[in-house]
Amino acid sequence: MPEGLNSDLNLNVGAPPRVRPQLGEWGPLEVPSTRTKKRMRWWAILAVVVATAAVSAYGYWMYTLLR
């Protein structure tokens, strides 16, 4: 059978060992849940908004000092 028609279920082929997930009895270990990923996504968005606001406020403050 040609190689192109076989489905290889090993998704770690070609990945370096340091980035491969450790496998437990039923699947990968220490993989974040969907809820955790959603929460981290919102925290990242909040961090970007806060950082942008802080830089903008600092820039405005510097502008008022120099003017």
ZADODO-496577 format. One record per residue (C-alpha): residue number from 1; residue in one letter; x, z, y. Coordinates in steps of 0.05 Angstrom, whole numbers. Layout:
<node num="NUM" residu="a" u="X" w="Z" v="Y"/>
...
//
This chain:
<node num="1" residu="m" u="0" w="0" v="0"/>
<node num="2" residu="p" u="28" w="-17" v="69"/>
<node num="3" residu="e" u="53" w="41" v="112"/>
<node num="4" residu="g" u="7" w="24" v="170"/>
<node num="5" residu="l" u="-56" w="38" v="129"/>
<node num="6" residu="n" u="-36" w="108" v="108"/>
<node num="7" residu="s" u="-56" w="166" v="153"/>
<node num="8" residu="d" u="0" w="217" v="159"/>
<node num="9" residu="l" u="-31" w="286" v="169"/>
<node num="10" residu="n" u="36" w="317" v="190"/>
<node num="11" residu="l" u="31" w="317" v="266"/>
<node num="12" residu="n" u="100" w="348" v="273"/>
<node num="13" residu="v" u="139" w="287" v="252"/>
<node num="14" residu="g" u="194" w="273" v="302"/>
<node num="15" residu="a" u="183" w="337" v="341"/>
<node num="16" residu="p" u="243" w="384" v="348"/>
<node num="17" residu="p" u="237" w="449" v="307"/>
<node num="18" residu="r" u="234" w="493" v="370"/>
<node num="19" residu="v" u="167" w="463" v="392"/>
<node num="20" residu="r" u="133" w="462" v="325"/>
<node num="21" residu="p" u="79" w="515" v="316"/>
<node num="22" residu="q" u="90" w="567" v="263"/>
<node num="23" residu="l" u="40" w="557" v="207"/>
<node num="24" residu="g" u="0" w="613" v="177"/>
<node num="25" residu="e" u="-46" w="612" v="117"/>
<node num="26" residu="w" u="-102" w="576" v="153"/>
<node num="27" residu="g" u="-67" w="539" v="209"/>
<node num="28" residu="p" u="-20" w="548" v="268"/>
<node num="29" residu="l" u="-4" w="618" v="293"/>
<node num="30" residu="e" u="-4" w="641" v="366"/>
<node num="31" residu="v" u="-44" w="582" v="391"/>
<node num="32" residu="p" u="-86" w="601" v="453"/>
<node num="33" residu="s" u="-161" w="598" v="445"/>
<node num="34" residu="t" u="-205" w="551" v="485"/>
<node num="35" residu="r" u="-230" w="610" v="526"/>
<node num="36" residu="t" u="-159" w="631" v="543"/>
<node num="37" residu="k" u="-141" w="560" v="563"/>
<node num="38" residu="k" u="-202" w="555" v="608"/>
<node num="39" residu="r" u="-184" w="622" v="641"/>
<node num="40" residu="m" u="-111" w="600" v="652"/>
<node num="41" residu="r" u="-135" w="534" v="681"/>
<node num="42" residu="w" u="-177" w="571" v="733"/>
<node num="43" residu="w" u="-119" w="619" v="749"/>
<node num="44" residu="a" u="-73" w="559" v="760"/>
<node num="45" residu="i" u="-124" w="527" v="807"/>
<node num="46" residu="l" u="-131" w="592" v="845"/>
<node num="47" residu="a" u="-56" w="600" v="850"/>
<node num="48" residu="v" u="-49" w="530" v="879"/>
<node num="49" residu="v" u="-104" w="543" v="930"/>
<node num="50" residu="v" u="-74" w="610" v="951"/>
<node num="51" residu="a" u="-4" w="580" v="957"/>
<node num="52" residu="t" u="-30" w="522" v="998"/>
<node num="53" residu="a" u="-68" w="569" v="1044"/>
<node num="54" residu="a" u="-6" w="614" v="1052"/>
<node num="55" residu="v" u="39" w="555" v="1069"/>
<node num="56" residu="s" u="-13" w="527" v="1118"/>
<node num="57" residu="a" u="-22" w="595" v="1152"/>
<node num="58" residu="y" u="53" w="604" v="1158"/>
<node num="59" residu="g" u="60" w="534" v="1186"/>
<node num="60" residu="y" u="5" w="547" v="1237"/>
<node num="61" residu="w" u="37" w="613" v="1257"/>
<node num="62" residu="m" u="105" w="579" v="1267"/>
<node num="63" residu="y" u="71" w="524" v="1307"/>
<node num="64" residu="t" u="39" w="576" v="1354"/>
<node num="65" residu="l" u="106" w="612" v="1362"/>
<node num="66" residu="l" u="144" w="547" v="1379"/>
<node num="67" residu="r" u="90" w="521" v="1425"/>
//
